[in-house]
């Protein structure tokens, strides 16, 4: 069987498959279906300093080959996550986990990271500067190189653990943003977050989403995501975590050939709770089909 292990920012993963933040809760929910230790790791639900109820409903709208979401970072807040969610996670997951952190100011990002930094199970911080579904924060940092760098520098001072900056595709030069956060101290980047979109209810003649616009995800965005991963991997020397429309083992191989060290799976988890487990189990056969003995050997293979 081919070798699936990869190293992400100095931490070894049994395989490169990572459920994406916002699609896998805090892990224990999916542990009711299968042993989530089969995964490389996962990125838990985006966490802010204070509890957030999220956006007005409706928050989800279907589209051909995808979906729109405007959940709005609903979460119980960092203190409750530490007190209630992480102990339940630890009971079912024995590996380092990725903490997804969101904020509405540089200080808020730092506050959340500082509070979570003492949690031994957290291996990486995924700093979300790319959420298109909230007003006044998130994506505003991810669309400007200087703002993205300022968040990176502040978070870098707050923790010695690896920080991975989650980048927005809703920019004209994503490689430039990636270079800015690399220079500011990021250990890695992850991309893409959702593409900004909307739907209109024909009967009501109003937007379908309560937030009007939302983030497009699912198979429809895969070619765009793959292109951006390829561009960023050629622009930086730090690891790239690829995501966007990944739903099968073949997609993981494509992302890695484009330059991804590991691959996150998002919307597919909302369709099938076994999606990530099935991808992990399918990888050896796909590797054999394409003559791949070691996944590490193919990272960036399409860039050579």
Secondary structure, DSSP 8 states (H G I E B T S, - for coil): --B--EEETTEEESSSEEE-TTSSTTSTTGGGTS-GGGSSEEEEEEE-SS-B--S-S--EEEETTEEEE-----B--HHHIIIIIHHHHHTT--S-EEEEE--SSHHHHHHHHHHHHT-TTEEEEEEE---TTSSSSTHHHHTSHHHHHHHHHHHHHH-SSEEEEE--SSSS-HHHHHHHHHHTT-SEEEE---EEE--EETTTTEESSTTS-EEEESGGGHHHHHHHHHHHHHH-SSEEEE-SS--SHHHHHHHHHHT-SEEEE-THHHH-TTHHHHHHHHHHHHHHHTT-SBGGGGTTGGG-
